[in-house]
Amino acid sequence: MVTLKCDVRTCTYNKENCCCKGDISVGGKNACDCSQTCCDSFKEAKGDQYLSALEHPSKMIDIDCEAVKCIYNSDYKCNADNVKIGGSNACDCQQTSCATFRER
């Protein structure tokens, strides 16, 4: 499990900079820097809509990761201690990114 800080306030799963989804998936199979990654689990909140797979937001989360060129990727799982997802005003997943990404 990874400590996650999510700055994507427009995501329906974001609450208090934590994620209520339970686990997320980071995309970016050919990524060479963080701008080429994204949170594939992003779902834009519409109005007051708030979805929650979990009742409470969690700081610890499992992250599946397609960014195989990242030093923290181990067999498609993130093994960083802390991960930051950015894109505070995102409208779709391509406007998000894994700010923790570091190329091997």
Rosetta blueprint (number, residue, H / E / L):
1 M L
2 V E
3 T E
4 L E
5 K E
6 C E
7 D L
8 V L
9 R L
10 T L
11 C E
12 T L
13 Y L
14 N E
15 K E
16 E L
17 N L
18 C E
19 C E
20 C L
21 K L
22 G L
23 D E
24 I E
25 S E
26 V E
27 G E
28 G L
29 K L
30 N L
31 A L
32 C L
33 D L
34 C H
35 S H
36 Q H
37 T L
38 C E
39 C E
40 D L
41 S L
42 F L
43 K L
44 E E
45 A L
46 K L
47 G L
48 D L
49 Q L
50 Y L
51 L L
52 S L
53 A L
54 L L
55 E L
56 H L
57 P L
58 S E
59 K L
60 M E
61 I E
62 D E
63 I E
64 D E
65 C E
66 E L
67 A L
68 V L
69 K L
70 C E
71 I L
72 Y L
73 N E
74 S E
75 D L
76 Y L
77 K E
78 C E
79 N L
80 A L
81 D L
82 N E
83 V E
84 K E
85 I E
86 G E
87 G L
88 S L
89 N L
90 A L
91 C L
92 D L
93 C H
94 Q H
95 Q H
96 T L
97 S E
98 C E
99 A L
100 T L
101 F L
102 R L
103 E E
104 R L
